């Protein structure tokens, strides 16, 4: 039985359909990466799966329990670390984990033991009795993760656990997620970072405008895209001409910025001399050239027509209310 | 451990958190203790001669008369502060942590109310202590003091229910905070600071029908004269009415919050 099973799940906010009949199956012990830009419906989906929001259509089970009819059983089997770590700045780290243990029905003495062990696990022993308001972003995320683990959940939901973190803190969280998964925990991870999904996920679901547009292992999704592309950095003003003369070489991909041209090529490195020759004959100077193998971003572009991380950075819009 | 025992632990833990939160956030504790104490000092210092007015109930001093009003102001603002704190929890996502735990969601509201009740208890003890220090007598002795404490504590929880309902419905601390002046209006249109018989219309009629006046009289009588069964009964009924209203509104607001996320 899948740890998470979603069938035709929908959520409307008034006229806006934030999640449009999605289907997901996550096997026990898997890390599922739920990838999409801001406002795509990731958080709304997580909120429905964690019983924080009622679906307006479809159904979902988590740990074999229906998220609407058996919400309490779902909550007993999951750990949740939501976007923007939901921490009380006036509590200390130790108080927070002990409270979380009480909320999970763990006896006081056992809760204290687990709190101490978890604080050690996430390297927060020294800061345990300081108020959370004084923690750094990385410390808050680690504390949030520790609190989500206090009852040793079978399924863990992590909603953008590394958004806004520096690279070192991000890697620390990744290591922790890998260790948890190695212990058998199923992880449902939403992210807007391609590298995160690529590094961590066994399977990836790409969501855009409330619909799942692609699903599979990172390797299978990249293989689906097929060919690598040559990325050229050109002098300003020569991009349009370069695109025109390179069109017969291969499919032009949407550029990441105004001075780059991306050409899909069938033969990989073997096509580089041809591209360089064409540009040289046209008198177009190439500042840099790179052969790029398909990435999840290419998958995203192929499925949606735009770049995920570019979109995530530019898109300051929030998801609809409750999303 | 039985489910009931677990829920009691949860309510106690959330109540303790609520109390800690209040004492660690000066803007929450100030309205409960500091403002009513200052107002009590100003009123007793500046309007003490009111006791000489014809029709003013027989009292030992204006301070003795005002103790019930100060307690009411404190408990009303404790209810409002509890609502603000809950709304802040919603705004910063802390309630998501609570709502995603396998506990009855109403335990979350009860935890908050337990904290507000404790603040009511604190307020009643504080003002009784101030009264005693500055010479006010509790006419019905220890029993009367205990009755006043119980009524104030229960009423704080009841008013907290209304604050919690507004917080859950709006999810906005600034909206709940915006009710602060309204709380004062409701208080001034009751017998908290002045005897109803000496008010002029329409304030007098409003105060007569204001359920808070019933609670005020239930708290005041043991302090200024003696325990009166009828006054006590009316106060208890008024508190039960407010409790019922608060719980009803909170239950509806909880359902609404789950619908909108």
Interface residues (C-beta under 8 A of the other chain):
Chain A: X13 X44 X47 X50 X51 X52 X53 X54 X72 X73 X75 X76 X78 X80 X82 X83 X84 X86 X87 X88 X89 X90 X91 X95 X99 X100 X102 X103 X104 X105 X107 X108 X131 X147 X321 X322 X323
Chain B: X1 X6 X9 X10 X13 X14 X17 X20 X21 X24 X25 X89 X92 X93 X94 X96 X97 X98 X99 X100 X101 X102 X103 X258 X259 X260 X261
